[in-house]
């Protein structure tokens, strides 16, 4: 698990997937391995496979906090927004600080123009994970909507450093710069 997680953090996704598959073949199935498999499939943008892996983790342990939250994110990334909202809400009722569930709930609140809720959710996520690219991106967009462009620019810059492959965050940063005549 730890080797595969390190490989994933280094963006060696294929190596991480091979390590997880080897561990699943060698050892008893463990929720943590299926959660990691779900994270790998998310990075590969294979959302159905991610949901399947996370469902498997929850079959083994229905109370697994990470599996619940990462599953909400996988549903969200698969554009299954209603299911994602329910999964995030249910997870946060039990685990109010679960990071991926906070991301989903915060983004959904942002999209619904519920800026106060979005702010609270993103701030909770950033308290424990200050370098979370997705939380920073959402928070920066929130700051843009509140017309705090200097803060939005700083936050979105931090987000693109943390998450350099996310075109939407670069786009938001460019808009912030444009709105500041830069």
C-alpha positions, 0 to 999 in steps of 0.5 A: 500500500505505502509503495503504491501510494508513494508511486501515485504521489510521484504521478507514476500511475501505471507503477502504482496500479501494478503495485496495488494489483500485486498486493491484491493478488498476494494478500487478503483484500483490504479496504485501504488497497481498494481505496488506493485503487479508486484514487489511481483510477480517478487519476487515470480518469476511469471513473466507473472503475474508481467507483467499482473499486470504492464500492468493493472497499465499502463492501469490506468495511461500510464505515471506511471514511476514505472510501465514502469520501473518495467515492463521492468524488469519483461520482462527482468526476463521473458527472453523476452529480446527484449521487455525488451530492448524496454520497458527500452529504452522507459521508460528512454527516458521519465524518465532518472533516473527510476531505474529498466529501468536503471538496464535492460539497463545496463545489456543489455549493459554489455551483449553486451560488451558496457562497457562505456554505462553499466558503465554510466547506473549502476552509474546513478542507484547507485547514487539514490539507492546505496544499489541496489543489482542488480545495484551493481552486474552489476557494480561489473561484469563490474569492473571484465571485466575492470580487476579492481578485488579489486574494483569488489570484494568490489562491489560484496561483497556489492551486496551479502549483499544487495541481499543474495539470488542471486546465480549469484552474489555469483558466480561472487564474488567467481570468483573475489576471485579466480582470486585474488588467494583467 
